[in-house]
Amino acid sequence: MNPDIRASGRHRHVKGPDDGGHRRRLAPSGVSQRSPMRLRHHKSRHLNARHCRTRHSTRRCVGVFGDAKQCGVDFRRLELLVDLARLESMRAVAEVHGLANSTVSQQIAALAREVGVPIIEPNGRLVRLTPAGRCLVGHAVEILALVEAARRDSDPLAEPAGRVRVGGFAVGIRVSLLPILANLAESNAALQVVINEYAPAESLALLIDNALDLALIYDFALSPIVLPPTLQAKPLWSTLWGLGVSSDASGTRADLRDFADQPWIVSSGTSTDENVVRTLASVVGFTPVIGHRIECRDLVEDLIIAGHGVALLPMSRSARRGLKILPIRGPIVEFTTYAVWRRGAIGGALRRILDQLAPEGAAVAHLDHWPRRT
């Protein structure tokens, strides 16, 4: 989404498009060819370690860090380095870990000695990662994920148990999570699912901070969310959106140029659907007039029926009297929901939930009915 939702979460206590609702594009596991993921990894220089994964740069990284067998690295220091790349501040890392600034600085310096190359450098009154430091961050993410996975899988025969904290937007919870709760309770009595309603930005921030175990988020193909490399995702279902207009509007497909002078209704909580509206308008050559910013989908429909504007709405949401939702001529407006978790954090309980949310090898489902508030 542009502006991108980044790892720190740009919004707190915001809602997205649904019912009163809330606010994709990851490069997760299990991507279906039918509905390819568009979510890109974080493009920040601090989080982007993809340059380490090309053939030439991988050779360069190996040359920088030497033989891994000769290099004993403290995992705790790798955690501090990953958080420094994400938070871009020694002070912020210290606050997250409950340490003194000097302690974080000493641990990062010790890590540099362990790997044998400088990994940070002065940047005014702050510091920044060196190219070797950014390369190490990419490897650190993979190493820490493997360590966490090994820890969680130390007893593979154990029955899934404990609390799984799930955060997500309302429609995602209704469509994906609620239908599997009864089966989970019946088959795993010791497993407790704790549900919290959050916008995608807030869910991702809490997931990164280890305050959630699983996030249900969404985005539009035309306004993708950006994920940091510490998170992993899998698509659950998708649906197409169209243009909500009053029932007296002519035609069976929406040519957006016919609505160039209409007030457009967008979300007040995030910029996602506004970005989509502006992208669609730019394709056909006009600048939309944003007339209203509304969270509740029912109120959006009320305004459309009363002739106060038009808005993007899910095609699978049943239209009320006085309203119709037209397919749009031009780029497809696709909305996709994802399950997101921390890399390496799939223990028995979370794995059981993910297996039911999206069985291995299953295609990305198409949502035929968008639920309404009752």
Short mmCIF file of the C-alpha atoms (twelve columns), coordinates in Angstrom:
data_MODEL
# 
_entry.id   MODEL 
# 
loop_
_atom_site.group_PDB 
_atom_site.id 
_atom_site.type_symbol 
_atom_site.label_atom_id 
_atom_site.label_alt_id 
_atom_site.label_comp_id 
_atom_site.label_asym_id 
_atom_site.label_seq_id 
_atom_site.Cartn_x 
_atom_site.Cartn_y 
_atom_site.Cartn_z 
_atom_site.pdbx_PDB_model_num 
ATOM 1   C CA . MET A 1   0.000   0.000   0.000   1 
ATOM 2   C CA . ASN A 2   1.253   3.356   -0.742  1 
ATOM 3   C CA . PRO A 3   2.160   4.899   1.576   1 
ATOM 4   C CA . ASP A 4   3.435   1.504   2.628   1 
ATOM 5   C CA . ILE A 5   2.436   -0.113  5.867   1 
ATOM 6   C CA . ARG A 6   5.808   -0.832  7.322   1 
ATOM 7   C CA . ALA A 7   6.965   -3.094  10.088  1 
ATOM 8   C CA . SER A 8   6.439   -0.557  12.839  1 
ATOM 9   C CA . GLY A 9   2.791   -0.101  11.860  1 
ATOM 10  C CA . ARG A 10  1.828   3.371   10.698  1 
ATOM 11  C CA . HIS A 11  -1.591  3.420   12.371  1 
ATOM 12  C CA . ARG A 12  -2.728  2.507   15.833  1 
ATOM 13  C CA . HIS A 13  -6.393  1.949   16.638  1 
ATOM 14  C CA . VAL A 14  -7.528  2.366   13.059  1 
ATOM 15  C CA . LYS A 15  -10.151 0.389   11.242  1 
ATOM 16  C CA . GLY A 16  -10.404 -0.802  7.681   1 
ATOM 17  C CA . PRO A 17  -12.962 -1.459  5.001   1 
ATOM 18  C CA . ASP A 18  -15.647 -3.788  5.973   1 
ATOM 19  C CA . ASP A 19  -18.412 -3.301  8.157   1 
ATOM 20  C CA . GLY A 20  -17.077 -0.641  10.177  1 
ATOM 21  C CA . GLY A 21  -14.255 -2.133  9.361   1 
ATOM 22  C CA . HIS A 22  -10.529 -2.417  8.895   1 
ATOM 23  C CA . ARG A 23  -7.514  -2.443  6.751   1 
ATOM 24  C CA . ARG A 24  -1.519  -7.371  1.050   1 
ATOM 25  C CA . ARG A 25  1.011   -8.241  -0.731  1 
ATOM 26  C CA . LEU A 26  3.440   -10.704 0.733   1 
ATOM 27  C CA . ALA A 27  5.764   -13.254 -0.671  1 
ATOM 28  C CA . PRO A 28  4.536   -16.099 1.488   1 
ATOM 29  C CA . SER A 29  4.631   -19.823 1.351   1 
ATOM 30  C CA . GLY A 30  1.997   -21.771 -0.537  1 
ATOM 31  C CA . VAL A 31  1.299   -19.114 -3.175  1 
ATOM 32  C CA . SER A 32  -1.277  -20.256 -5.690  1 
ATOM 33  C CA . GLN A 33  -0.660  -19.702 -9.398  1 
ATOM 34  C CA . ARG A 34  -4.291  -18.810 -9.629  1 
ATOM 35  C CA . SER A 35  -3.924  -15.855 -7.310  1 
ATOM 36  C CA . PRO A 36  -0.254  -14.852 -7.089  1 
ATOM 37  C CA . MET A 37  0.786   -12.822 -4.048  1 
ATOM 38  C CA . ARG A 38  1.839   -9.324  -4.765  1 
ATOM 39  C CA . LEU A 39  3.085   -8.409  -1.323  1 
ATOM 40  C CA . ARG A 40  6.661   -7.307  -1.564  1 
ATOM 41  C CA . HIS A 41  9.330   -7.597  1.083   1 
ATOM 42  C CA . HIS A 42  10.321  -4.394  2.861   1 
ATOM 43  C CA . LYS A 43  12.293  -2.124  0.548   1 
ATOM 44  C CA . SER A 44  14.001  -0.169  3.313   1 
ATOM 45  C CA . ARG A 45  17.756  -0.289  3.061   1 
ATOM 46  C CA . HIS A 46  17.810  -1.603  6.619   1 
ATOM 47  C CA . LEU A 47  15.455  -4.517  6.056   1 
ATOM 48  C CA . ASN A 48  16.195  -5.407  2.467   1 
ATOM 49  C CA . ALA A 49  18.633  -8.290  2.445   1 
ATOM 50  C CA . ARG A 50  17.697  -9.540  -0.997  1 
ATOM 51  C CA . HIS A 51  20.960  -8.207  -2.410  1 
ATOM 52  C CA . CYS A 52  22.670  -10.909 -0.358  1 
ATOM 53  C CA . ARG A 53  20.769  -13.602 -2.188  1 
ATOM 54  C CA . THR A 54  22.030  -13.111 -5.685  1 
ATOM 55  C CA . ARG A 55  24.802  -15.411 -6.810  1 
ATOM 56  C CA . HIS A 56  27.489  -12.736 -6.796  1 
ATOM 57  C CA . SER A 57  26.467  -11.018 -3.563  1 
ATOM 58  C CA . THR A 58  26.108  -14.338 -1.763  1 
ATOM 59  C CA . ARG A 59  29.703  -15.059 -2.692  1 
ATOM 60  C CA . ARG A 60  30.587  -11.613 -1.367  1 
ATOM 61  C CA . CYS A 61  28.799  -12.280 1.954   1 
ATOM 62  C CA . VAL A 62  30.616  -15.560 2.417   1 
ATOM 63  C CA . GLY A 63  33.864  -13.771 1.763   1 
ATOM 64  C CA . VAL A 64  33.014  -11.076 4.295   1 
ATOM 65  C CA . PHE A 65  31.979  -13.364 7.124   1 
ATOM 66  C CA . GLY A 66  34.283  -16.264 6.405   1 
ATOM 67  C CA . ASP A 67  33.658  -19.894 7.252   1 
ATOM 68  C CA . ALA A 68  30.602  -20.121 9.525   1 
ATOM 69  C CA . LYS A 69  32.227  -23.009 11.368  1 
ATOM 70  C CA . GLN A 70  34.979  -20.671 12.520  1 
ATOM 71  C CA . CYS A 71  32.534  -17.992 13.713  1 
ATOM 72  C CA . GLY A 72  30.679  -18.437 17.010  1 
ATOM 73  C CA . VAL A 73  27.811  -15.923 17.085  1 
ATOM 74  C CA . ASP A 74  25.560  -15.118 20.055  1 
ATOM 75  C CA . PHE A 75  21.908  -15.464 18.993  1 
ATOM 76  C CA . ARG A 76  20.871  -12.732 21.403  1 
ATOM 77  C CA . ARG A 77  23.153  -10.305 19.605  1 
ATOM 78  C CA . LEU A 78  21.620  -11.309 16.281  1 
ATOM 79  C CA . GLU A 79  18.195  -10.416 17.718  1 
ATOM 80  C CA . LEU A 80  19.483  -6.983  18.692  1 
ATOM 81  C CA . LEU A 81  20.909  -6.472  15.200  1 
ATOM 82  C CA . VAL A 82  17.626  -7.423  13.500  1 
ATOM 83  C CA . ASP A 83  15.743  -5.011  15.754  1 
ATOM 84  C CA . LEU A 84  18.284  -2.275  15.056  1 
ATOM 85  C CA . ALA A 85  17.649  -2.740  11.331  1 
ATOM 86  C CA . ARG A 86  13.913  -2.491  11.944  1 
ATOM 87  C CA . LEU A 87  13.835  0.328   14.500  1 
ATOM 88  C CA . GLU A 88  16.844  2.298   13.204  1 
ATOM 89  C CA . SER A 89  17.738  3.486   16.713  1 
ATOM 90  C CA . MET A 90  19.879  2.084   19.524  1 
ATOM 91  C CA . ARG A 91  17.578  3.773   22.024  1 
ATOM 92  C CA . ALA A 92  14.479  2.127   20.540  1 
ATOM 93  C CA . VAL A 93  16.173  -1.291  20.604  1 
ATOM 94  C CA . ALA A 94  17.154  -0.715  24.238  1 
ATOM 95  C CA . GLU A 95  13.556  0.144   25.145  1 
ATOM 96  C CA . VAL A 96  12.154  -2.938  23.416  1 
ATOM 97  C CA . HIS A 97  14.588  -5.277  25.194  1 
ATOM 98  C CA . GLY A 98  14.641  -3.490  28.552  1 
ATOM 99  C CA . LEU A 99  18.357  -2.746  28.290  1 
ATOM 100 C CA . ALA A 100 20.526  0.326   28.672  1 
ATOM 101 C CA . ASN A 101 21.638  2.075   25.482  1 
ATOM 102 C CA . SER A 102 25.240  1.340   26.379  1 
ATOM 103 C CA . THR A 103 24.470  -2.367  26.722  1 
ATOM 104 C CA . VAL A 104 22.952  -2.513  23.231  1 
ATOM 105 C CA . SER A 105 25.950  -0.645  21.834  1 
ATOM 106 C CA . GLN A 106 28.358  -3.034  23.558  1 
ATOM 107 C CA . GLN A 107 26.485  -6.101  22.265  1 
ATOM 108 C CA . ILE A 108 26.463  -4.813  18.682  1 
ATOM 109 C CA . ALA A 109 30.183  -4.057  18.960  1 
ATOM 110 C CA . ALA A 110 30.767  -7.569  20.302  1 
ATOM 111 C CA . LEU A 111 28.818  -9.008  17.364  1 
ATOM 112 C CA . ALA A 112 31.025  -7.054  14.958  1 
ATOM 113 C CA . ARG A 113 34.084  -8.596  16.614  1 
ATOM 114 C CA . GLU A 114 32.521  -12.062 16.344  1 
ATOM 115 C CA . VAL A 115 31.942  -11.749 12.593  1 
ATOM 116 C CA . GLY A 116 35.176  -9.863  12.052  1 
ATOM 117 C CA . VAL A 117 33.859  -6.868  10.074  1 
ATOM 118 C CA . PRO A 118 32.260  -3.495  10.925  1 
ATOM 119 C CA . ILE A 119 28.460  -3.820  10.838  1 
ATOM 120 C CA . ILE A 120 27.488  -0.259  11.847  1 
ATOM 121 C CA . GLU A 121 28.919  3.160   11.068  1 
ATOM 122 C CA . PRO A 122 28.261  6.735   12.268  1 
ATOM 123 C CA . ASN A 123 25.425  8.629   10.595  1 
ATOM 124 C CA . GLY A 124 25.401  12.071  12.170  1 
ATOM 125 C CA . ARG A 125 24.409  11.587  15.807  1 
ATOM 126 C CA . LEU A 126 22.965  8.157   14.987  1 
ATOM 127 C CA . VAL A 127 24.345  4.989   13.418  1 
ATOM 128 C CA . ARG A 128 23.457  3.010   10.315  1 
ATOM 129 C CA . LEU A 129 24.209  -0.462  9.044   1 
ATOM 130 C CA . THR A 130 27.165  -0.985  6.754   1 
ATOM 131 C CA . PRO A 131 26.667  -3.108  3.614   1 
ATOM 132 C CA . ALA A 132 28.110  -6.042  5.573   1 
ATOM 133 C CA . GLY A 133 25.694  -5.266  8.425   1 
ATOM 134 C CA . ARG A 134 22.709  -5.291  6.081   1 
ATOM 135 C CA . CYS A 135 23.914  -8.563  4.615   1 
ATOM 136 C CA . LEU A 136 24.239  -10.035 8.106   1 
ATOM 137 C CA . VAL A 137 20.678  -8.967  8.947   1 
ATOM 138 C CA . GLY A 138 19.376  -11.105 6.088   1 
ATOM 139 C CA . HIS A 139 21.257  -14.131 7.396   1 
ATOM 140 C CA . ALA A 140 20.270  -13.356 11.007  1 
ATOM 141 C CA . VAL A 141 16.581  -13.490 10.132  1 
ATOM 142 C CA . GLU A 142 17.032  -16.964 8.642   1 
ATOM 143 C CA . ILE A 143 19.192  -18.184 11.546  1 
ATOM 144 C CA . LEU A 144 16.805  -16.967 14.237  1 
ATOM 145 C CA . ALA A 145 13.835  -18.486 12.410  1 
ATOM 146 C CA . LEU A 146 15.592  -21.872 12.291  1 
ATOM 147 C CA . VAL A 147 16.480  -21.672 15.988  1 
ATOM 148 C CA . GLU A 148 12.895  -20.792 16.906  1 
ATOM 149 C CA . ALA A 149 11.514  -23.586 14.727  1 
ATOM 150 C CA . ALA A 150 13.895  -26.093 16.308  1 
ATOM 151 C CA . ARG A 151 12.862  -24.993 19.779  1 
ATOM 152 C CA . ARG A 152 9.157   -25.294 18.995  1 
ATOM 153 C CA . ASP A 153 9.568   -28.680 17.302  1 
ATOM 154 C CA . SER A 154 11.659  -30.186 20.094  1 
ATOM 155 C CA . ASP A 155 8.687   -32.378 21.053  1 
ATOM 156 C CA . PRO A 156 6.902   -33.148 17.768  1 
ATOM 157 C CA . LEU A 157 4.599   -35.710 19.398  1 
ATOM 158 C CA . ALA A 158 3.230   -33.295 21.987  1 
ATOM 159 C CA . GLU A 159 -0.455  -32.428 21.708  1 
ATOM 160 C CA . PRO A 160 -0.991  -28.792 20.617  1 
ATOM 161 C CA . ALA A 161 -1.804  -26.739 23.688  1 
ATOM 162 C CA . GLY A 162 -1.653  -23.233 25.100  1 
ATOM 163 C CA . ARG A 163 -2.892  -19.833 23.952  1 
ATOM 164 C CA . VAL A 164 -2.704  -18.597 20.379  1 
ATOM 165 C CA . ARG A 165 -3.231  -14.829 20.153  1 
ATOM 166 C CA . VAL A 166 -4.917  -13.870 16.881  1 
ATOM 167 C CA . GLY A 167 -5.437  -10.317 15.655  1 
ATOM 168 C CA . GLY A 168 -7.310  -9.394  12.521  1 
ATOM 169 C CA . PHE A 169 -9.970  -7.379  10.746  1 
ATOM 170 C CA . ALA A 170 -13.617 -8.243  11.349  1 
ATOM 171 C CA . VAL A 171 -14.486 -9.874  8.017   1 
ATOM 172 C CA . GLY A 172 -11.297 -11.940 8.080   1 
ATOM 173 C CA . ILE A 173 -12.191 -13.220 11.544  1 
ATOM 174 C CA . ARG A 174 -15.787 -13.992 10.531  1 
ATOM 175 C CA . VAL A 175 -14.918 -15.727 7.259   1 
ATOM 176 C CA . SER A 176 -11.711 -17.573 8.159   1 
ATOM 177 C CA . LEU A 177 -11.375 -18.015 11.919  1 
ATOM 178 C CA . LEU A 178 -14.881 -18.445 13.345  1 
ATOM 179 C CA . PRO A 179 -15.749 -21.495 11.178  1 
ATOM 180 C CA . ILE A 180 -12.804 -23.520 12.528  1 
ATOM 181 C CA . LEU A 181 -13.082 -22.654 16.243  1 
ATOM 182 C CA . ALA A 182 -15.601 -25.381 17.111  1 
ATOM 183 C CA . ASN A 183 -13.495 -28.093 15.470  1 
ATOM 184 C CA . LEU A 184 -10.367 -26.807 17.190  1 
ATOM 185 C CA . ALA A 185 -12.076 -26.874 20.585  1 
ATOM 186 C CA . GLU A 186 -13.335 -30.417 19.981  1 
ATOM 187 C CA . SER A 187 -10.036 -31.851 18.760  1 
ATOM 188 C CA . ASN A 188 -7.670  -29.842 20.974  1 
ATOM 189 C CA . ALA A 189 -9.244  -29.095 24.319  1 
ATOM 190 C CA . ALA A 190 -5.983  -27.658 25.701  1 
ATOM 191 C CA . LEU A 191 -5.688  -25.114 22.864  1 
ATOM 192 C CA . GLN A 192 -7.129  -21.652 23.519  1 
ATOM 193 C CA . VAL A 193 -7.615  -19.089 20.759  1 
ATOM 194 C CA . VAL A 194 -7.690  -15.456 21.916  1 
ATOM 195 C CA . ILE A 195 -9.218  -13.126 19.310  1 
ATOM 196 C CA . ASN A 196 -8.516  -9.401  18.990  1 
ATOM 197 C CA . GLU A 197 -9.947  -7.088  16.331  1 
ATOM 198 C CA . TYR A 198 -7.229  -4.872  14.830  1 
ATOM 199 C CA . ALA A 199 -6.508  -3.122  11.562  1 
ATOM 200 C CA . PRO A 200 -3.751  -4.770  9.486   1 
ATOM 201 C CA . ALA A 201 -1.151  -2.130  10.384  1 
ATOM 202 C CA . GLU A 202 -1.709  -2.630  14.079  1 
ATOM 203 C CA . SER A 203 -1.828  -6.430  13.756  1 
ATOM 204 C CA . LEU A 204 1.545   -6.453  11.995  1 
ATOM 205 C CA . ALA A 205 3.130   -4.161  14.578  1 
ATOM 206 C CA . LEU A 206 1.857   -6.346  17.441  1 
ATOM 207 C CA . LEU A 207 2.982   -9.499  15.623  1 
ATOM 208 C CA . ILE A 208 6.501   -8.127  15.248  1 
ATOM 209 C CA . ASP A 209 6.509   -7.131  18.930  1 
ATOM 210 C CA . ASN A 210 5.494   -10.697 19.893  1 
ATOM 211 C CA . ALA A 211 2.171   -9.455  21.282  1 
ATOM 212 C CA . LEU A 212 0.304   -11.615 18.727  1 
ATOM 213 C CA . ASP A 213 1.001   -15.062 17.295  1 
ATOM 214 C CA . LEU A 214 -1.088  -14.787 14.133  1 
ATOM 215 C CA . ALA A 215 -2.462  -11.860 12.124  1 
ATOM 216 C CA . LEU A 216 -5.269  -11.865 9.581   1 
ATOM 217 C CA . ILE A 217 -4.673  -8.951  7.227   1 
ATOM 218 C CA . TYR A 218 -5.646  -7.862  3.734   1 
ATOM 219 C CA . ASP A 219 -4.642  -5.603  0.920   1 
ATOM 220 C CA . PHE A 220 -5.567  -4.727  -2.642  1 
ATOM 221 C CA . ALA A 221 -3.552  -5.800  -5.662  1 
ATOM 222 C CA . LEU A 222 -3.330  -2.117  -6.616  1 
ATOM 223 C CA . SER A 223 -2.156  -1.047  -3.134  1 
ATOM 224 C CA . PRO A 224 -0.001  -3.814  -1.644  1 
ATOM 225 C CA . ILE A 225 1.193   -3.980  1.941   1 
ATOM 226 C CA . VAL A 226 4.939   -4.416  2.486   1 
ATOM 227 C CA . LEU A 227 6.199   -7.072  4.912   1 
ATOM 228 C CA . PRO A 228 9.574   -7.212  6.646   1 
ATOM 229 C CA . PRO A 229 11.622  -10.391 6.186   1 
ATOM 230 C CA . THR A 230 10.903  -11.458 9.784   1 
ATOM 231 C CA . LEU A 231 7.298   -12.280 8.834   1 
ATOM 232 C CA . GLN A 232 5.852   -15.022 6.663   1 
ATOM 233 C CA . ALA A 233 2.411   -15.132 5.064   1 
ATOM 234 C CA . LYS A 234 -0.041  -17.314 3.216   1 
ATOM 235 C CA . PRO A 235 -3.070  -16.201 1.153   1 
ATOM 236 C CA . LEU A 236 -6.456  -17.436 2.380   1 
ATOM 237 C CA . TRP A 237 -9.090  -16.024 0.042   1 
ATOM 238 C CA . SER A 238 -9.716  -13.230 -2.406  1 
ATOM 239 C CA . THR A 239 -12.665 -11.359 -3.857  1 
ATOM 240 C CA . LEU A 240 -13.240 -8.652  -6.455  1 
ATOM 241 C CA . TRP A 241 -14.439 -5.153  -5.685  1 
ATOM 242 C CA . GLY A 242 -16.554 -2.934  -7.902  1 
ATOM 243 C CA . LEU A 243 -18.051 0.541   -7.864  1 
ATOM 244 C CA . GLY A 244 -21.002 1.175   -5.570  1 
ATOM 245 C CA . VAL A 245 -23.498 3.551   -7.213  1 
ATOM 246 C CA . SER A 246 -27.141 4.472   -6.732  1 
ATOM 247 C CA . SER A 247 -29.577 2.129   -8.471  1 
ATOM 248 C CA . ASP A 248 -30.679 4.802   -10.934 1 
ATOM 249 C CA . ALA A 249 -27.194 4.901   -12.515 1 
ATOM 250 C CA . SER A 250 -27.238 3.541   -16.071 1 
ATOM 251 C CA . GLY A 251 -25.170 0.694   -17.470 1 
ATOM 252 C CA . THR A 252 -23.999 -2.701  -16.259 1 
ATOM 253 C CA . ARG A 253 -20.286 -1.826  -16.045 1 
ATOM 254 C CA . ALA A 254 -18.698 1.247   -14.534 1 
ATOM 255 C CA . ASP A 255 -16.657 3.519   -16.788 1 
ATOM 256 C CA . LEU A 256 -14.915 5.600   -14.144 1 
ATOM 257 C CA . ARG A 257 -14.779 8.622   -16.436 1 
ATOM 258 C CA . ASP A 258 -18.550 8.865   -16.048 1 
ATOM 259 C CA . PHE A 259 -18.032 9.406   -12.305 1 
ATOM 260 C CA . ALA A 260 -15.103 11.830  -12.490 1 
ATOM 261 C CA . ASP A 261 -17.203 14.706  -11.079 1 
ATOM 262 C CA . GLN A 262 -18.797 12.632  -8.313  1 
ATOM 263 C CA . PRO A 263 -17.609 12.879  -4.694  1 
ATOM 264 C CA . TRP A 264 -15.679 9.711   -3.800  1 
ATOM 265 C CA . ILE A 265 -16.115 8.035   -0.428  1 
ATOM 266 C CA . VAL A 266 -12.988 6.452   1.064   1 
ATOM 267 C CA . SER A 267 -11.926 5.052   4.420   1 
ATOM 268 C CA . SER A 268 -11.044 7.470   7.201   1 
ATOM 269 C CA . GLY A 269 -8.815  4.943   8.956   1 
ATOM 270 C CA . THR A 270 -6.246  4.063   6.322   1 
ATOM 271 C CA . SER A 271 -5.201  5.244   2.891   1 
ATOM 272 C CA . THR A 272 -5.499  1.837   1.209   1 
ATOM 273 C CA . ASP A 273 -8.747  2.226   -0.693  1 
ATOM 274 C CA . GLU A 274 -7.983  5.886   -1.427  1 
ATOM 275 C CA . ASN A 275 -4.738  4.765   -3.066  1 
ATOM 276 C CA . VAL A 276 -6.728  2.308   -5.191  1 
ATOM 277 C CA . VAL A 277 -9.233  5.007   -6.175  1 
ATOM 278 C CA . ARG A 278 -6.431  7.385   -7.187  1 
ATOM 279 C CA . THR A 279 -4.665  4.654   -9.156  1 
ATOM 280 C CA . LEU A 280 -7.829  3.722   -11.044 1 
ATOM 281 C CA . ALA A 281 -8.588  7.377   -11.775 1 
ATOM 282 C CA . SER A 282 -5.083  8.050   -13.042 1 
ATOM 283 C CA . VAL A 283 -5.416  5.188   -15.532 1 
ATOM 284 C CA . VAL A 284 -8.415  6.851   -17.208 1 
ATOM 285 C CA . GLY A 285 -7.131  10.407  -16.808 1 
ATOM 286 C CA . PHE A 286 -8.789  12.259  -13.949 1 
ATOM 287 C CA . THR A 287 -8.106  13.237  -10.355 1 
ATOM 288 C CA . PRO A 288 -10.857 12.054  -7.987  1 
ATOM 289 C CA . VAL A 289 -12.509 14.432  -5.563  1 
ATOM 290 C CA . ILE A 290 -12.503 12.828  -2.119  1 
ATOM 291 C CA . GLY A 291 -15.802 13.963  -0.666  1 
ATOM 292 C CA . HIS A 292 -16.216 11.795  2.439   1 
ATOM 293 C CA . ARG A 293 -14.051 9.630   4.683   1 
ATOM 294 C CA . ILE A 294 -16.123 6.915   6.345   1 
ATOM 295 C CA . GLU A 295 -15.281 3.656   8.104   1 
ATOM 296 C CA . CYS A 296 -18.641 1.917   8.376   1 
ATOM 297 C CA . ARG A 297 -19.640 0.177   5.130   1 
ATOM 298 C CA . ASP A 298 -23.334 0.535   5.982   1 
ATOM 299 C CA . LEU A 299 -22.939 4.307   6.284   1 
ATOM 300 C CA . VAL A 300 -21.036 4.370   2.999   1 
ATOM 301 C CA . GLU A 301 -23.996 2.645   1.367   1 
ATOM 302 C CA . ASP A 302 -26.424 5.109   2.971   1 
ATOM 303 C CA . LEU A 303 -24.502 8.008   1.446   1 
ATOM 304 C CA . ILE A 304 -24.437 6.369   -1.993  1 
ATOM 305 C CA . ILE A 305 -28.181 5.648   -1.920  1 
ATOM 306 C CA . ALA A 306 -28.859 9.254   -0.894  1 
ATOM 307 C CA . GLY A 307 -26.831 10.493  -3.877  1 
ATOM 308 C CA . HIS A 308 -23.845 11.851  -1.939  1 
ATOM 309 C CA . GLY A 309 -21.106 10.000  -3.796  1 
ATOM 310 C CA . VAL A 310 -19.689 6.698   -5.052  1 
ATOM 311 C CA . ALA A 311 -17.295 4.209   -3.458  1 
ATOM 312 C CA . LEU A 312 -15.468 0.929   -3.975  1 
ATOM 313 C CA . LEU A 313 -17.393 -1.998  -2.470  1 
ATOM 314 C CA . PRO A 314 -16.967 -5.801  -2.552  1 
ATOM 315 C CA . MET A 315 -18.844 -7.414  -5.442  1 
ATOM 316 C CA . SER A 316 -19.683 -10.354 -3.160  1 
ATOM 317 C CA . ARG A 317 -21.523 -8.092  -0.695  1 
ATOM 318 C CA . SER A 318 -25.273 -8.288  -1.331  1 
ATOM 319 C CA . ALA A 319 -26.576 -4.927  -2.523  1 
ATOM 320 C CA . ARG A 320 -29.327 -3.118  -0.655  1 
ATOM 321 C CA . ARG A 321 -32.376 -1.573  -2.279  1 
ATOM 322 C CA . GLY A 322 -31.368 1.653   -3.986  1 
ATOM 323 C CA . LEU A 323 -27.771 0.471   -4.484  1 
ATOM 324 C CA . LYS A 324 -25.930 -1.544  -7.099  1 
ATOM 325 C CA . ILE A 325 -22.297 -2.601  -7.357  1 
ATOM 326 C CA . LEU A 326 -20.923 -2.499  -10.887 1 
ATOM 327 C CA . PRO A 327 -17.794 -4.250  -12.208 1 
ATOM 328 C CA . ILE A 328 -15.178 -1.695  -13.235 1 
ATOM 329 C CA . ARG A 329 -13.832 -1.297  -16.754 1 
ATOM 330 C CA . GLY A 330 -10.078 -1.273  -16.481 1 
ATOM 331 C CA . PRO A 331 -7.693  -2.777  -13.912 1 
ATOM 332 C CA . ILE A 332 -9.106  -5.538  -11.735 1 
ATOM 333 C CA . VAL A 333 -9.670  -4.472  -8.126  1 
ATOM 334 C CA . GLU A 334 -8.750  -7.600  -6.185  1 
ATOM 335 C CA . PHE A 335 -8.854  -7.851  -2.393  1 
ATOM 336 C CA . THR A 336 -6.979  -10.704 -0.702  1 
ATOM 337 C CA . THR A 337 -6.801  -11.857 2.898   1 
ATOM 338 C CA . TYR A 338 -3.638  -13.383 4.394   1 
ATOM 339 C CA . ALA A 339 -2.565  -15.245 7.494   1 
ATOM 340 C CA . VAL A 340 0.760   -13.811 8.730   1 
ATOM 341 C CA . TRP A 341 3.113   -15.135 11.402  1 
ATOM 342 C CA . ARG A 342 6.700   -14.687 12.556  1 
ATOM 343 C CA . ARG A 343 9.242   -16.754 10.693  1 
ATOM 344 C CA . GLY A 344 10.162  -19.854 12.681  1 
ATOM 345 C CA . ALA A 345 7.317   -19.335 15.159  1 
ATOM 346 C CA . ILE A 346 5.062   -22.165 13.978  1 
ATOM 347 C CA . GLY A 347 4.692   -24.422 16.996  1 
ATOM 348 C CA . GLY A 348 2.168   -27.240 17.332  1 
ATOM 349 C CA . ALA A 349 -0.761  -24.994 18.311  1 
ATOM 350 C CA . LEU A 350 -0.216  -22.373 15.616  1 
ATOM 351 C CA . ARG A 351 0.504   -25.050 13.015  1 
ATOM 352 C CA . ARG A 352 -2.819  -26.734 13.819  1 
ATOM 353 C CA . ILE A 353 -4.675  -23.457 13.256  1 
ATOM 354 C CA . LEU A 354 -2.826  -22.702 10.018  1 
ATOM 355 C CA . ASP A 355 -3.509  -26.224 8.715   1 
ATOM 356 C CA . GLN A 356 -7.222  -25.583 9.129   1 
ATOM 357 C CA . LEU A 357 -7.163  -22.018 7.824   1 
ATOM 358 C CA . ALA A 358 -5.284  -22.996 4.667   1 
ATOM 359 C CA . PRO A 359 -4.553  -26.710 4.186   1 
ATOM 360 C CA . GLU A 360 -1.237  -27.420 2.467   1 
ATOM 361 C CA . GLY A 361 -1.635  -27.405 -1.294  1 
ATOM 362 C CA . ALA A 362 -5.103  -25.848 -1.239  1 
ATOM 363 C CA . ALA A 363 -5.823  -23.167 -3.834  1 
ATOM 364 C CA . VAL A 364 -6.631  -19.632 -2.758  1 
ATOM 365 C CA . ALA A 365 -10.385 -19.601 -2.217  1 
ATOM 366 C CA . HIS A 366 -12.741 -17.104 -3.827  1 
ATOM 367 C CA . LEU A 367 -15.122 -15.434 -1.368  1 
ATOM 368 C CA . ASP A 368 -18.655 -15.718 -2.743  1 
ATOM 369 C CA . HIS A 369 -20.442 -13.891 0.052   1 
ATOM 370 C CA . TRP A 370 -19.129 -10.884 1.962   1 
ATOM 371 C CA . PRO A 371 -20.764 -10.921 5.417   1 
ATOM 372 C CA . ARG A 372 -22.734 -7.965  6.718   1 
ATOM 373 C CA . ARG A 373 -22.974 -6.675  10.249  1 
ATOM 374 C CA . THR A 374 -26.025 -8.020  12.089  1 
# 
